[in-house]
Amino acid sequence: MSRAELRVMVDPTSCDGYGTCAELLPEWIETDEWGFPVIRREALPAHLADHADRAVHACPRMAIRVVRVRS
């Protein structure tokens, strides 16, 4: 039986490297030397879901999202 997991995704063509997502979710998102997000690839832990939602809503370019995927 498969489970659904949450993953943080970024649309690299929409992202302008503001870094807001990394400021709001530093446990999961770092920035590279140009300020663009580097997101961990594994499933997002449930205790970080609210923080991830805040990062999604704060993105000025709407380039980040949280998706549910089957494992």
C-alpha positions, 0 to 999 in steps of 0.5 A, spaced: 500 500 500 502 506 498 502 512 502 502 520 500 508 524 502 509 531 502 515 534 497 517 541 496 518 543 489 521 549 486 519 552 479 526 554 477 524 558 471 519 562 475 524 563 481 528 570 481 532 568 487 529 572 493 531 567 498 524 568 502 523 561 502 530 559 505 528 564 510 522 561 512 524 554 512 531 554 513 530 546 515 529 544 508 531 550 503 538 552 503 540 557 497 546 557 492 551 562 491 546 566 487 541 566 492 536 560 488 533 555 493 536 548 494 531 544 496 532 537 500 529 531 495 526 527 501 519 527 504 517 533 508 516 531 515 509 533 518 512 538 523 514 542 517 508 542 513 505 549 516 512 552 515 512 550 508 505 553 507 508 560 509 514 559 505 509 558 499 505 563 500 510 568 501 514 567 495 514 573 491 514 569 484 510 564 486 515 559 484 515 554 490 509 549 492 508 543 496 505 537 492 503 530 495 506 524 491 505 517 492 511 513 495 
